[in-house]
């Protein structure tokens, strides 16, 4: 299954969980409310994702005069990728990392930490920024924003269900049907966990796609593989303390020191990503 198809299936599953929760909470009216909530949250994420991500990541937009070399690299890569040049931002942190955000290629932004500029050579930095432009080209920010907002809506409705259960109103729907208390309890506990797992799976699938697209843009899969090796080693020693909500945006997990099992990881295993890139270059792992 392709990464794009996998993302569509996962997003459909998330939406289905949300609608079922709304049905349990308030019958047909609850279903409509849940769907409407998802639409409103996705609209907000679509229009304001770049500003929200910048604030949560502690990034500051920089001009060509402030960072001429960085802007020159982004300009070159945008030309190669056939994309409008994104805005450029910097995060003041020794932890090496990078991310992209924005609702579409015409409103995109790439950001790097000061740490990544210190440990990567030019070819590796080109490859990392090409990966981020791969996210822009593939419209991954839109997909991951939708996944995050639907998952957030599921968590919100689970909390509402807890509140309704506390006051004995759970399952009193507009069509007069009751709700199985055990099913409702299971939904309250399991739905947010399932939403998080699906959201993480969406994020992981988009990382593989950006690796492929980035390697094609820069024409050097081995440079990206080398950069990922360095970033992985450094991020384990120097995690980047950002809001967990923006962790999926980064090229490597910025909260690596707090990572759990792969199922709950926002990123695929670095070893798998490096292996795929080396295979693209025709090298055995």
BAFI-3210 file (N, C-alpha, C; in Angstrom, 3 decimals, decimal comma, padded with zeros to 6 digits):
// residues 285
n [1|2|3|4|5|6|7|8|9|10|11|12|13|14|15|16|17|18|19|20|21|22|23|24|25|26|27|28|29|30|31|32|33|34|35|36|37|38|39|40|41|42|43|44|45|46|47|48|49|50|51|52|53|54|55|56|57|58|59|60|61|62|63|64|65|66|67|68|69|70|71|72|73|74|75|76|77|78|79|80|81|82|83|84|85|86|87|88|89|90|91|92|93|94|95|96|97|98|99|100|101|102|103|104|105|106|107|108|109|110|111|112|113|114|115|116|117|118|119|120|121|122|123|124|125|126|127|128|129|130|131|132|133|134|135|136|137|138|139|140|141|142|143|144|145|146|147|148|149|150|151|152|153|154|155|156|157|158|159|160|161|162|163|164|165|166|167|168|169|170|171|172|173|174|175|176|177|178|179|180|181|182|183|184|185|186|187|188|189|190|191|192|193|194|195|196|197|198|199|200|201|202|203|204|205|206|207|208|209|210|211|212|213|214|215|216|217|218|219|220|221|222|223|224|225|226|227|228|229|230|231|232|233|234|235|236|237|238|239|240|241|242|243|244|245|246|247|248|249|250|251|252|253|254|255|256|257|258|259|260|261|262|263|264|265|266|267|268|269|270|271|272|273|274|275|276|277|278|279|280|281|282|283|284|285]
n.u [000,845|000,597|002,144|000,471|-002,117|-002,281|-002,332|-004,794|-006,578|-006,075|-006,848|-009,543|-010,326|-009,873|-011,801|-014,097|-014,023|-014,433|-017,043|-018,544|-018,156|-019,487|-022,058|-022,550|-022,432|-024,515|-026,519|-028,027|-027,838|-025,513|-023,690|-023,693|-022,765|-020,166|-018,972|-019,173|-017,541|-015,046|-014,739|-014,596|-012,295|-010,373|-010,456|-009,436|-006,866|-005,879|-005,719|-004,173|-001,934|000,832|001,502|000,812|002,562|005,081|005,055|004,798|007,115|009,055|010,274|011,817|011,180|013,462|015,231|016,608|018,858|019,645|020,216|021,853|023,134|021,553|019,091|019,848|020,301|017,726|016,374|017,615|016,880|014,092|013,734|014,711|012,774|010,517|008,866|007,276|009,379|009,813|009,125|011,633|012,869|014,394|015,362|016,565|018,619|020,792|020,228|020,118|017,917|015,031|012,138|009,046|006,269|002,938|000,032|-000,114|001,885|002,226|002,110|004,146|006,718|010,048|012,078|015,026|017,174|019,693|021,612|021,694|022,917|025,495|026,499|026,157|027,430|027,508|026,272|024,764|023,055|021,662|020,289|018,643|017,011|015,850|014,320|012,455|011,237|010,138|008,039|006,453|005,934|004,517|002,301|002,119|001,830|-000,788|-002,126|-001,124|-001,974|-004,746|-005,021|-004,050|-005,916|-008,358|-007,778|-007,479|-010,100|-011,387|-010,283|-011,303|-014,078|-014,133|-013,529|-015,820|-017,685|-016,907|-017,616|-020,391|-021,061|-020,500|-022,538|-024,677|-025,881|-025,105|-025,621|-028,292|-029,877|-031,101|-032,844|-034,022|-032,756|-030,806|-027,460|-025,028|-023,472|-020,953|-019,848|-019,695|-017,885|-015,634|-015,158|-014,559|-012,115|-010,506|-010,738|-009,288|-006,674|-006,496|-006,830|-004,480|-002,549|-003,206|-002,815|-000,051|000,783|000,033|001,789|004,280|004,143|004,147|006,698|008,367|007,612|008,477|011,212|011,779|010,949|012,556|015,138|015,029|014,764|017,207|018,931|020,651|020,578|022,274|023,410|021,291|020,881|023,278|023,003|020,757|021,809|023,644|021,885|020,205|021,969|022,791|020,345|019,530|021,248|020,911|017,993|015,230|013,341|010,255|006,760|004,808|002,833|003,822|005,869|005,662|006,263|008,981|012,152|013,571|012,640|012,101|011,825|013,288|014,489|012,314|010,941|008,648|007,494|007,726|005,160|003,929|005,419|006,261|007,788|009,314|011,548|014,910|016,877|015,496|014,775|017,275|018,215|016,408|017,059|019,718|019,333|017,966|020,074|021,431|023,088|024,033|022,578]
n.v [-001,191|002,217|005,187|007,420|006,326|004,832|006,886|008,092|006,027|005,806|008,363|008,262|006,273|007,528|009,568|008,004|006,880|009,212|009,988|007,796|008,068|010,486|009,641|007,841|009,583|011,464|010,509|010,944|013,737|014,111|012,884|014,624|016,905|016,069|015,704|018,301|019,611|018,547|019,618|022,408|022,507|021,526|023,492|025,671|024,690|024,461|027,132|028,461|026,968|027,430|029,681|028,731|026,530|027,792|029,317|027,324|025,865|027,659|029,176|031,666|033,864|034,626|037,043|037,389|038,968|038,485|035,735|034,830|032,607|030,411|031,165|031,194|028,492|027,422|028,796|027,751|025,015|025,169|026,050|023,819|021,961|022,969|024,708|027,486|029,782|029,000|030,719|031,410|030,229|030,238|028,281|028,909|026,799|024,237|021,659|019,636|019,990|020,159|021,550|021,744|023,811|025,146|025,866|025,302|025,020|027,718|029,085|028,375|027,358|026,846|025,658|025,701|024,521|026,252|024,487|022,477|023,716|023,750|021,145|019,765|019,205|021,048|019,538|017,686|019,405|020,505|018,190|017,701|020,001|019,638|017,400|018,618|020,355|018,384|017,573|019,849|019,808|017,416|018,060|017,397|018,708|019,576|017,088|015,948|017,898|017,654|015,063|015,482|017,330|015,956|013,844|015,331|016,245|013,832|013,165|015,312|014,812|012,377|013,258|014,773|012,733|011,399|013,323|013,414|010,812|010,885|012,448|010,907|011,110|009,930|008,580|009,293|009,884|011,801|010,219|008,533|006,178|004,063|003,662|001,148|000,739|-000,458|-000,485|002,253|002,971|001,584|002,968|005,512|005,052|003,688|004,982|007,557|006,551|004,921|006,918|008,403|006,490|006,078|008,661|008,904|006,929|008,023|010,204|008,863|007,570|009,741|010,737|008,845|009,279|011,939|011,607|010,141|011,971|014,196|013,131|012,767|015,404|016,606|014,828|013,024|010,493|009,384|011,518|012,465|010,196|010,157|012,573|011,998|010,021|011,519|013,412|011,746|010,635|012,952|014,018|012,234|012,760|015,478|016,487|018,353|020,606|020,932|021,747|018,826|018,615|019,625|017,953|015,889|017,316|017,669|016,614|014,578|012,915|015,326|014,979|012,837|011,662|011,025|009,076|006,391|003,096|001,923|001,965|004,155|006,215|009,270|009,195|007,136|004,305|005,329|003,681|002,187|004,188|005,075|002,730|002,440|004,722|004,215|001,992|003,207|004,546|002,466|000,991|-001,684|-002,314]
n.w [000,000|-000,884|000,552|000,407|-000,015|002,303|004,216|003,590|004,244|007,000|007,911|007,252|009,015|011,472|011,275|011,251|013,860|015,315|014,520|015,434|018,176|018,594|017,997|020,084|022,223|021,746|019,987|016,737|016,582|018,050|016,360|014,187|015,476|016,209|013,708|012,700|014,553|013,907|011,333|011,864|013,495|011,717|009,749|011,166|011,743|009,152|008,200|010,123|010,772|010,301|011,887|014,412|014,665|014,526|016,877|018,875|018,462|019,032|017,057|014,937|012,336|009,707|007,767|004,367|004,663|007,279|007,299|004,928|003,589|004,265|003,175|000,495|-000,044|000,356|-001,627|-003,930|-003,746|-003,815|-006,418|-007,829|-007,069|-008,187|-006,791|-005,061|-003,300|000,091|003,225|005,705|008,796|012,084|014,869|017,995|019,274|020,538|019,821|017,008|014,318|012,099|010,444|008,540|007,668|007,073|005,053|002,305|-000,743|-001,491|000,851|002,682|005,032|006,096|008,732|010,703|013,320|015,213|015,952|013,977|011,889|012,660|012,772|010,365|007,052|003,902|001,840|003,311|004,701|002,551|001,758|003,998|004,034|001,559|002,112|003,820|002,005|000,501|002,126|001,823|-000,928|-001,143|000,266|002,954|005,393|005,498|005,599|008,015|009,778|009,621|010,654|013,259|014,278|014,133|015,835|018,148|018,453|018,985|021,464|022,938|022,807|024,154|026,701|027,168|027,182|029,494|031,378|030,932|031,659|034,362|035,363|034,766|032,270|029,935|026,778|026,428|023,888|021,025|019,599|021,332|021,986|024,096|025,505|025,587|028,613|029,063|026,509|026,067|028,090|027,239|024,856|025,827|027,073|025,176|022,668|022,573|022,788|020,501|018,577|018,940|018,215|015,509|014,512|014,893|013,132|010,666|010,621|010,519|008,027|006,289|006,677|005,451|002,784|002,409|002,700|000,363|-001,665|-001,040|-001,443|-004,178|-005,061|-004,295|-005,390|-004,164|-002,285|-000,350|001,017|002,546|004,107|005,563|006,954|008,543|010,211|011,746|012,924|014,396|016,297|017,682|018,589|020,503|022,551|022,977|023,390|021,952|023,606|022,872|022,361|022,512|020,556|018,161|017,550|015,523|013,190|012,843|011,386|012,654|015,673|018,067|020,762|021,583|023,803|025,313|024,041|023,286|022,622|019,166|018,084|019,212|018,290|016,662|014,424|011,872|012,476|012,559|011,488|009,574|007,757|006,866|005,685|003,526|002,031|001,323|-000,268|-002,351|-003,495|-004,545|-002,937|-000,783|002,460]
ca.u [000,000|001,386|002,034|-000,695|-003,315|-002,278|-002,759|-006,230|-007,266|-005,939|-007,683|-010,935|-010,541|-010,003|-013,114|-015,093|-014,017|-015,025|-018,486|-019,114|-018,176|-020,580|-023,324|-022,725|-022,650|-025,777|-027,341|-027,799|-027,370|-024,116|-022,902|-023,560|-021,903|-018,792|-018,474|-019,005|-016,373|-013,863|-014,622|-014,141|-010,904|-009,523|-010,394|-008,499|-005,519|-005,475|-005,386|-003,256|-000,948|002,197|001,692|000,755|003,788|006,197|004,981|005,044|008,496|009,982|011,023|011,751|011,419|014,663|015,284|017,818|020,006|020,052|020,725|021,975|023,466|020,386|018,117|020,347|020,064|016,278|016,028|018,092|016,093|012,737|013,809|014,829|011,524|009,417|007,983|007,561|010,329|009,169|009,749|012,699|012,901|015,473|015,116|017,824|018,797|021,920|019,721|019,997|016,647|014,416|010,750|008,330|004,860|002,224|-001,143|000,083|003,193|002,292|002,133|004,966|007,861|010,982|012,819|016,139|017,764|021,082|022,454|021,856|023,850|026,846|026,999|026,016|028,114|026,553|025,497|023,799|022,042|020,828|019,422|017,637|016,050|015,099|013,313|011,387|010,491|009,354|006,787|005,660|005,510|003,531|001,206|002,054|001,411|-002,250|-002,547|-000,824|-002,821|-006,072|-004,919|-003,897|-007,137|-009,383|-007,379|-007,797|-011,548|-011,727|-009,923|-012,253|-015,362|-013,962|-013,650|-017,236|-018,366|-016,614|-018,437|-021,790|-021,213|-020,457|-023,853|-025,712|-026,585|-024,511|-026,472|-029,658|-029,788|-032,293|-033,753|-034,569|-032,015|-029,801|-026,120|-024,441|-022,472|-019,633|-019,345|-019,338|-016,665|-014,533|-014,897|-013,912|-010,730|-009,727|-010,765|-008,145|-005,445|-006,534|-006,614|-003,064|-001,810|-003,452|-002,143|001,375|000,990|-000,023|003,042|005,382|004,035|004,521|008,153|008,951|007,376|009,335|012,571|011,865|010,862|013,740|016,283|014,884|015,012|018,636|019,671|021,708|020,003|023,282|023,602|020,214|021,153|024,354|022,445|019,887|022,681|024,145|020,783|019,735|022,935|022,775|019,051|019,450|022,020|020,423|016,605|014,715|012,121|009,158|005,424|004,637|001,905|004,546|006,945|005,621|006,718|010,435|012,727|013,764|011,853|012,811|011,669|013,803|014,765|011,058|010,246|008,144|007,591|007,547|003,742|003,553|006,420|005,851|008,710|009,755|012,903|015,964|017,573|014,703|014,849|018,625|018,281|015,673|017,816|020,886|018,837|017,683|021,357|022,013|024,055|023,481|022,555]
ca.v [000,000|003,436|006,059|008,288|005,530|004,490|008,077|008,265|005,006|006,146|009,533|007,803|005,540|008,542|010,212|007,027|006,825|010,459|009,955|006,796|008,662|011,456|008,884|007,321|010,696|012,194|010,041|011,586|015,107|013,998|012,579|015,866|017,790|015,570|015,988|019,750|019,974|018,194|020,586|023,678|022,370|021,394|024,807|026,475|024,160|024,754|028,534|029,021|025,963|027,951|030,541|027,885|025,739|028,688|029,685|026,145|025,412|028,711|029,587|033,080|034,046|035,416|037,645|037,048|039,708|037,847|034,381|034,768|031,278|029,560|031,572|030,796|027,048|027,217|029,319|026,775|023,793|025,472|026,084|022,424|021,244|023,610|025,250|028,854|029,766|029,141|031,580|030,713|030,550|029,618|027,994|029,021|025,606|023,397|020,375|019,763|019,527|021,027|021,217|022,575|024,009|025,970|025,162|024,870|025,496|029,183|029,644|027,412|027,860|025,835|026,153|024,875|024,957|026,697|023,311|021,707|024,458|023,545|019,764|019,207|019,884|021,683|018,519|017,127|020,429|020,529|017,013|017,886|021,009|019,021|016,583|019,509|020,780|017,220|017,686|020,917|019,339|016,343|018,614|016,606|019,516|019,531|015,752|015,766|018,827|017,041|013,942|016,011|017,985|014,937|013,157|016,248|016,234|012,558|013,307|016,254|014,139|011,389|013,990|015,110|011,491|011,175|014,284|012,980|009,582|011,260|012,986|009,951|011,485|009,307|007,698|009,797|010,513|012,429|009,237|007,735|004,942|004,110|003,228|000,119|001,397|-001,053|000,006|003,655|003,022|001,155|004,056|006,600|004,677|003,212|005,861|008,479|005,793|004,558|008,139|008,744|005,506|006,354|009,923|008,623|006,152|008,991|010,959|008,007|007,321|010,957|010,887|008,024|009,958|013,132|011,107|009,796|013,187|015,001|012,511|013,040|016,833|016,914|013,890|012,369|009,809|009,101|012,725|012,477|009,100|010,618|013,603|011,345|009,365|012,549|013,993|010,745|010,536|014,178|014,255|011,396|013,414|016,842|016,617|019,708|020,685|021,644|021,222|017,536|018,742|019,918|016,973|015,187|018,148|017,681|015,541|013,501|013,174|016,263|014,525|011,469|011,136|010,631|008,208|005,116|002,064|002,407|002,159|005,480|007,156|010,152|009,012|005,764|004,055|005,932|002,610|001,848|005,296|005,047|001,556|002,745|005,719|003,548|001,145|004,108|004,880|001,257|000,428|-002,605|-001,704]
ca.w [000,000|-000,952|001,715|000,244|000,235|003,729|004,953|003,365|005,038|008,416|008,176|007,225|010,262|012,516|011,132|011,673|015,322|015,798|014,285|016,352|019,507|018,612|018,030|021,443|023,135|021,577|018,880|015,437|016,823|018,475|015,181|013,423|016,252|016,118|012,369|012,615|015,348|013,114|010,238|012,420|013,947|010,535|009,105|011,961|011,539|007,771|008,007|011,111|011,165|010,311|013,060|015,604|014,722|014,849|018,289|019,702|018,279|019,434|015,868|014,559|010,906|009,432|006,440|003,616|005,199|008,533|007,046|003,463|003,083|004,449|002,166|-000,823|-000,177|000,209|-002,949|-004,913|-003,659|-004,271|-007,883|-008,277|-006,789|-008,878|-005,762|-004,609|-002,181|001,397|004,218|006,432|010,229|012,858|016,280|018,741|020,110|020,132|019,327|015,555|013,796|011,096|010,162|007,571|008,005|006,097|004,553|000,921|-001,219|-001,574|002,209|003,418|005,797|006,593|009,887|011,178|014,580|015,071|016,129|012,744|011,039|013,183|012,672|009,019|005,951|002,990|001,139|004,254|004,957|001,353|001,779|005,051|003,577|000,465|002,798|004,281|000,820|000,115|002,872|001,199|-002,256|-000,955|001,092|004,180|006,534|005,508|006,042|009,431|010,535|009,703|011,594|014,616|014,750|014,366|017,073|019,237|018,629|019,633|022,882|023,537|022,971|025,222|027,969|027,314|027,549|030,913|032,124|030,819|032,450|035,779|035,733|034,392|031,051|028,756|025,986|026,260|022,575|020,515|019,029|022,420|022,209|025,147|025,144|026,432|029,474|028,867|025,222|026,254|028,886|026,370|023,918|026,568|027,375|024,036|021,490|022,511|022,527|019,084|017,797|019,012|017,434|014,096|014,192|014,781|011,909|009,568|010,653|010,076|006,587|005,568|006,753|004,386|001,525|002,317|002,444|-001,059|-002,476|-000,767|-002,110|-005,608|-005,296|-004,161|-006,218|-003,395|-001,115|000,674|001,828|003,538|005,039|006,446|007,836|009,521|011,201|012,656|013,686|015,349|017,395|018,472|019,237|021,692|023,611|023,206|022,918|021,771|024,420|022,221|022,645|021,812|019,433|016,931|017,375|014,231|012,082|012,739|010,580|013,630|016,875|018,945|022,144|021,494|025,133|025,933|023,105|023,755|021,603|017,800|017,825|019,683|017,829|015,568|013,316|011,633|012,976|011,733|010,774|008,389|006,807|006,284|004,812|002,300|001,258|000,743|-001,349|-003,467|-004,129|-005,103|-002,010|000,228|003,797]
c.u [000,886|001,175|000,797|-001,982|-003,426|-002,765|-004,258|-007,026|-007,233|-006,803|-009,163|-011,276|-010,709|-011,375|-014,224|-015,179|-014,702|-016,552|-019,169|-019,199|-019,303|-021,931|-023,603|-023,080|-024,030|-026,615|-027,006|-027,291|-025,907|-023,202|-022,636|-022,628|-020,438|-018,191|-018,233|-017,790|-015,093|-013,642|-014,068|-012,671|-009,955|-009,385|-009,377|-007,063|-004,998|-004,988|-004,293|-002,126|000,465|002,464|001,699|002,063|004,991|006,228|005,344|006,494|009,514|010,829|010,806|012,071|012,609|014,642|016,533|019,059|020,532|020,693|020,872|022,264|022,276|019,321|018,555|020,101|018,586|015,822|016,407|017,211|014,655|012,688|013,867|013,498|010,339|008,385|008,268|008,533|009,593|009,821|010,719|012,705|014,012|015,004|016,459|017,936|019,996|021,484|019,485|018,683|016,128|012,970|010,201|006,894|004,237|001,121|-001,002|001,424|003,329|002,347|002,944|006,143|008,731|011,797|013,919|016,587|019,185|022,035|022,699|022,848|025,301|027,391|026,921|026,881|027,071|025,671|024,425|022,686|021,105|019,819|018,306|016,579|015,242|014,011|012,148|010,569|009,677|008,019|005,872|005,091|004,413|002,313|001,007|001,547|-000,103|-002,732|-002,319|-001,648|-004,219|-006,064|-004,856|-005,194|-008,265|-009,064|-007,693|-009,289|-012,005|-011,425|-010,909|-013,601|-015,274|-014,080|-015,096|-018,042|-018,126|-017,498|-019,906|-022,042|-021,259|-021,824|-025,002|-026,442|-026,063|-025,520|-027,910|-029,727|-031,125|-033,293|-034,288|-033,840|-030,986|-028,464|-025,653|-023,349|-021,066|-019,013|-018,901|-018,033|-015,450|-014,153|-014,159|-012,435|-009,915|-009,665|-009,601|-006,820|-005,368|-006,265|-005,143|-002,230|-001,969|-002,754|-000,648|001,689|000,953|001,297|004,201|005,342|004,446|006,039|008,843|008,792|008,265|010,793|012,751|011,887|012,093|014,966|016,234|015,190|016,506|019,495|020,756|021,121|021,010|023,550|022,531|020,415|022,226|023,839|021,571|020,692|023,177|023,026|020,260|020,665|022,877|021,464|018,868|020,191|021,464|018,995|016,197|013,398|011,039|007,836|005,237|003,721|002,629|005,681|006,875|006,152|008,218|010,964|013,126|013,030|012,605|012,757|012,205|014,057|013,527|010,292|009,815|008,343|007,322|006,091|003,301|004,559|005,882|006,675|009,045|011,145|013,946|016,670|016,828|014,805|016,210|018,759|017,594|016,443|019,044|020,483|018,490|018,953|022,048|023,057|023,355|023,541|023,723]
c.v [001,249|004,284|006,949|007,533|005,161|005,672|008,300|007,278|005,363|007,352|009,160|007,053|006,508|009,211|009,282|006,908|008,056|010,436|008,958|007,356|009,683|010,776|008,345|008,443|011,311|011,768|010,743|013,020|015,103|013,707|013,843|016,846|017,375|015,898|017,490|020,234|019,698|019,199|021,915|023,606|022,253|022,721|025,692|026,016|024,517|026,196|029,039|028,074|026,537|028,810|029,728|027,113|026,603|029,010|028,496|025,668|026,453|029,215|031,068|033,207|034,978|035,896|037,169|037,780|039,067|036,481|034,168|033,373|030,330|029,889|031,138|029,309|026,774|027,684|028,317|025,522|024,011|025,503|024,667|021,679|021,818|024,187|026,730|028,785|029,934|030,246|030,743|031,180|029,770|029,425|028,048|027,841|024,809|022,038|020,480|019,182|020,520|020,611|022,142|022,707|024,910|025,178|024,690|025,440|027,011|029,851|028,713|028,089|026,678|026,460|025,171|025,397|025,444|025,514|022,548|022,388|024,222|022,145|019,168|019,959|020,370|020,653|017,921|018,130|020,574|019,383|017,161|018,889|020,505|018,107|017,463|020,049|019,622|017,203|018,730|020,435|018,289|016,788|017,814|017,410|019,515|018,195|015,575|016,713|018,254|015,905|014,445|016,613|016,978|014,167|014,032|016,291|014,957|012,629|014,228|015,583|013,064|012,058|014,403|013,878|011,146|012,075|013,851|011,734|009,904|011,746|012,098|010,266|010,822|008,399|008,165|010,600|011,067|011,439|008,267|006,453|005,133|003,622|002,170|000,754|000,849|-000,577|001,464|003,796|002,630|002,263|005,200|006,304|004,436|004,184|006,857|007,767|005,417|005,770|008,524|007,795|005,774|007,639|009,709|007,843|007,049|009,748|010,122|007,786|008,544|011,194|010,070|008,722|011,175|012,729|010,824|011,053|014,059|014,456|012,758|014,499|017,126|015,981|013,132|011,704|009,581|010,315|012,805|011,365|009,499|011,655|012,981|010,632|010,369|013,110|013,027|010,668|011,766|014,371|013,377|012,020|014,786|016,966|018,090|019,835|021,547|021,045|019,915|017,617|019,007|018,930|016,256|016,002|018,019|016,469|014,338|013,900|014,104|015,863|013,114|010,854|010,651|009,631|006,900|004,084|002,651|002,713|003,566|006,548|007,996|009,925|007,530|005,554|004,624|004,863|002,234|002,937|005,303|003,881|001,823|003,727|005,092|002,619|001,982|004,440|003,650|000,595|-000,591|-001,958|-002,213]
c.w [000,000|000,296|001,631|000,551|001,707|004,559|004,807|004,214|006,522|008,782|008,170|008,511|011,429|012,474|011,582|013,187|015,904|015,665|015,226|017,768|019,633|018,692|019,428|022,411|022,989|020,400|017,576|015,593|017,247|017,313|014,369|014,141|016,109|014,762|012,197|013,384|014,576|011,989|010,740|012,827|012,766|009,795|009,834|011,742|010,148|007,627|008,940|011,517|011,234|011,544|014,355|015,764|015,094|016,332|019,181|019,622|018,731|018,282|015,566|013,074|010,686|007,983|005,696|004,118|006,485|008,309|005,542|002,916|003,170|003,407|000,768|-001,075|-000,417|-001,168|-004,034|-004,935|-004,132|-005,795|-008,437|-008,141|-007,539|-007,928|-005,536|-003,423|-000,850|002,218|005,036|007,885|010,902|014,294|016,993|019,710|019,620|019,602|017,819|015,041|012,766|010,920|009,088|008,034|006,945|005,421|003,109|000,448|-001,307|-000,211|003,115|004,111|006,188|007,717|010,253|012,539|014,319|015,211|014,847|011,804|011,455|012,924|011,263|008,018|004,943|002,279|002,044|004,564|003,764|001,383|002,817|004,598|002,380|001,024|003,246|003,108|000,250|000,842|002,227|-000,131|-002,149|-000,152|002,380|005,365|006,645|006,066|007,534|010,301|010,700|010,721|013,030|015,138|014,994|015,644|018,287|019,521|019,331|021,126|023,597|023,791|024,046|026,590|028,227|027,736|029,020|031,783|032,120|031,663|033,936|036,254|035,250|033,114|029,803|028,056|025,843|024,963|022,123|019,926|020,072|022,711|023,316|024,632|026,117|027,285|029,283|027,553|025,337|027,032|028,045|025,395|024,604|026,778|026,107|022,867|021,465|022,239|021,051|018,205|017,784|018,153|015,941|013,664|014,019|013,505|010,677|009,478|010,118|008,566|005,778|005,614|005,667|003,026|001,333|002,105|000,955|-001,924|-002,285|-001,467|-003,615|-005,932|-005,301|-005,004|-005,497|-002,151|000,003|001,560|002,905|004,558|006,039|007,436|008,913|010,596|012,230|013,540|014,741|016,559|018,291|019,226|020,466|022,865|023,976|022,648|022,816|022,522|023,766|022,680|021,867|020,593|018,110|016,675|016,029|013,060|011,836|011,976|011,425|014,898|017,827|020,410|022,279|022,857|025,842|025,080|023,749|022,652|020,225|017,474|018,186|019,244|016,681|014,312|013,115|012,245|012,021|010,898|009,495|007,330|006,106|005,306|003,479|001,417|000,604|-000,393|-002,577|-004,237|-004,712|-004,222|-001,110|001,594|004,618]
res [x|x|x|x|x|x|x|x|x|x|x|x|x|x|x|x|x|x|x|x|x|x|x|x|x|x|x|x|x|x|x|x|x|x|x|x|x|x|x|x|x|x|x|x|x|x|x|x|x|x|x|x|x|x|x|x|x|x|x|x|x|x|x|x|x|x|x|x|x|x|x|x|x|x|x|x|x|x|x|x|x|x|x|x|x|x|x|x|x|x|x|x|x|x|x|x|x|x|x|x|x|x|x|x|x|x|x|x|x|x|x|x|x|x|x|x|x|x|x|x|x|x|x|x|x|x|x|x|x|x|x|x|x|x|x|x|x|x|x|x|x|x|x|x|x|x|x|x|x|x|x|x|x|x|x|x|x|x|x|x|x|x|x|x|x|x|x|x|x|x|x|x|x|x|x|x|x|x|x|x|x|x|x|x|x|x|x|x|x|x|x|x|x|x|x|x|x|x|x|x|x|x|x|x|x|x|x|x|x|x|x|x|x|x|x|x|x|x|x|x|x|x|x|x|x|x|x|x|x|x|x|x|x|x|x|x|x|x|x|x|x|x|x|x|x|x|x|x|x|x|x|x|x|x|x|x|x|x|x|x|x|x|x|x|x|x|x|x|x|x|x|x|x|x|x|x|x|x|x|x|x|x|x|x|x]
***
